[in-house]
């Protein structure tokens, strides 16, 4: 494809889909035109601290950068002025990053006077509508909107055009321990796997199964079979009588969730006892030592 001159490429970019860029309604009777778009220097822009996307795949960024070198930025980003003569990106950080990689000196932008609250809501909803977040980022964005704006699941579903059940299923993922959530973020564990792991209450078994998913490349169906067999075995095994000590059991659960591994408290009648923290690899031991504040490298 022949390379277009800069001015031609800019005019081509500005003529496509401007009305669809803003996730908020424009005043009645007004449509966006080239007059609404300005060109900002790349180094005048700062990322949005409320950006729900934490991971930007370098391969797809490189592909977008190559497209920008050929065709320019098709859709302007949305930015708002902040202190120091800079602009904060409200929507379009991925385009800005790719334009930076492409070596562009400027990028087309629509400037709006948004408050912190409006910037947060628009940044979250714009990303959610594009469906380019991983399941944990999506769940965290849902939770932020619910906490910040007191949305119900039904109201949020209407606001972003999603199914209410999908929102509820995503939010349940936040109950998983941090190591498993990290694997979902990195796309090593799918949402289907993660939802199946939620059926297991034992944190140690959850973590063990998450390692098996990755190591053995278990399908969701295979994992479901393992979980079902585990539950059948648990139902068939008579529960051992234990001393009624709800306070200790509650403390065990809190510690298990905090450390993301199985914790057992064994107390004696005289008040003494043992605290048992489970780990299944040297890497997990190192992680636990970090959490416990032990920083010395004794390997």
C-alpha angles and dihedrals in degrees: 000000000000113000113250121226113259095252093048092048091050093051090049091050094050096053098063128087101327093149090061096053102081119070090206130067120266118225114281114280095015126113126181118259137171088277088069092058126081131177116243126193112253091235092052090068129083128193120257109256087211093057104135093205110090099171125056111189107230094211094056091042089055090050091050091046090055090050090051091051089056103036108012124232107322097193121042117232121238117241139171128209117252136177121301096037091286132126128226119219110240095177131000105049091144091056090048092051092048092047088053090052090047089057096244115162095202138024131202112253141178109219119212133174100237126167120230089260094050091046091053094049094046093046092052097043094044091055093043092052091052091054093217099125125099116247095262093048088049092050092048091049090051091049092049092051091047093048097042100042102024091238118173116223089255095050091047091050091055092044094058100025097247134131113264091227090056090054092050092048092050093049091053088063089070088071090068119100116264097253091058092044088054090054090052090050090053091048092241090119121039126224088251091057091046093051090050091051089056088070088069117078096186105094093200090055091045091056092043092052092047089057090049091051090057099036097045097028092234117195119230089252092053091049091049089053091051092049093047091050090049092052092048090051091049091051091049094050113082112234116251115240110252132188113264103252106142093168093058092044090051090049090050091054093048092049092046091054093044093051095033092229139082115289124186127189114204111189128185127217091253092060097260124110148134135275111214120196116187126217132170105198142021089254091056091048090053090050092051092048089053091051090049090052097250104139103167116117104227099163 
